[in-house]
Amino acid sequence: MASRIAALLLLGVVCLGFATAEVLVDCCLETTDKRVPLKIIDRHIVQEAGQGCDIGATAFITKIGKILCISHPSQEEWVRNYIKYLERNNKKNKA
């Protein structure tokens, strides 16, 4: 009985991890074009206007879990470069 409860708790934790890893809880309501240090960013999510959110934005999630709402990649070259870097590093880490 205890092993079933432990298995269910573990499954719940795993599912919660997947859900929070890819989905923003809230939309970015405003953005900034201020650069942030690349070394503090863990991952990103691109928010498209009209797909559940009012504005387009890039949500950079820091290594400590803070969400930074930055300009959409179509507006800032440095944002596109950060995203390319993060995607390259993500593929290396998964391999």
C-alpha positions as CSV (number, residue, x, y, z in Angstrom):
1,M,0.0,0.0,0.0
2,A,2.8,2.4,0.9
3,S,4.6,1.7,-2.4
4,R,1.4,2.6,-4.4
5,I,1.1,5.9,-2.6
6,A,4.8,6.6,-3.2
7,A,4.4,5.7,-6.9
8,L,1.4,8.0,-7.2
9,L,3.2,10.9,-5.5
10,L,6.2,10.4,-7.8
11,L,4.0,10.4,-10.9
12,G,2.4,13.6,-9.7
13,V,5.7,15.3,-9.2
14,V,6.9,14.2,-12.7
15,C,3.7,15.4,-14.4
16,L,3.9,18.7,-12.5
17,G,7.6,19.1,-13.7
18,F,6.6,18.6,-17.3
19,A,3.7,21.0,-17.1
20,T,5.7,23.8,-15.5
21,A,8.7,23.4,-17.8
22,E,7.0,24.4,-21.0
23,V,4.0,26.6,-20.1
24,L,3.9,30.1,-18.7
25,V,1.6,30.5,-15.8
26,D,0.7,34.0,-16.9
27,C,1.3,36.0,-20.0
28,C,3.9,38.8,-20.2
29,L,1.8,42.0,-20.0
30,E,4.7,44.3,-20.9
31,T,8.3,43.9,-22.1
32,T,11.6,45.5,-21.9
33,D,14.4,45.6,-24.5
34,K,17.1,45.9,-21.7
35,R,19.7,43.2,-22.1
36,V,20.2,40.7,-19.4
37,P,23.3,38.6,-18.8
38,L,23.1,35.4,-20.9
39,K,24.8,33.4,-18.1
40,I,21.7,33.8,-15.8
41,I,19.2,32.4,-18.3
42,D,18.2,28.8,-18.2
43,R,15.6,28.5,-20.9
44,H,13.1,30.6,-22.9
45,I,9.5,30.6,-24.1
46,V,8.3,32.7,-27.0
47,Q,4.9,34.2,-26.5
48,E,3.0,35.0,-29.6
49,A,0.3,37.7,-29.6
50,G,-3.2,36.4,-30.3
51,Q,-2.5,32.9,-29.0
52,G,-3.9,33.4,-25.5
53,C,-1.8,36.5,-24.8
54,D,-2.2,40.1,-25.8
55,I,1.4,40.9,-26.8
56,G,4.3,39.0,-28.4
57,A,7.2,38.6,-26.0
58,T,10.1,36.4,-25.0
59,A,10.0,35.0,-21.5
60,F,13.5,34.2,-20.3
61,I,13.5,32.0,-17.3
62,T,16.5,32.5,-15.1
63,K,18.5,29.7,-13.3
64,I,16.7,30.7,-10.1
65,G,13.2,30.5,-11.8
66,K,12.5,34.2,-12.3
67,I,10.6,35.1,-15.5
68,L,11.9,38.1,-17.4
69,C,9.6,39.5,-20.1
70,I,11.8,40.7,-23.0
71,S,11.0,42.0,-26.5
72,H,9.8,39.4,-29.0
73,P,12.6,37.9,-31.1
74,S,11.3,39.6,-34.2
75,Q,12.1,43.0,-32.7
76,E,15.6,42.5,-31.2
77,E,18.6,40.7,-32.8
78,W,20.2,40.1,-29.5
79,V,17.1,38.2,-28.3
80,R,17.3,36.0,-31.5
81,N,21.0,35.3,-30.7
82,Y,20.3,34.4,-27.1
83,I,17.6,32.0,-28.3
84,K,19.9,30.3,-30.8
85,Y,22.5,29.9,-28.1
86,L,20.0,28.4,-25.6
87,E,18.7,26.0,-28.2
88,R,22.2,24.9,-29.2
89,N,23.1,24.3,-25.6
90,N,19.9,22.5,-24.9
91,K,20.6,20.0,-27.7
92,K,24.1,19.4,-26.4
93,N,22.8,18.8,-22.9
94,K,20.2,16.3,-24.1
95,A,22.7,14.3,-26.2
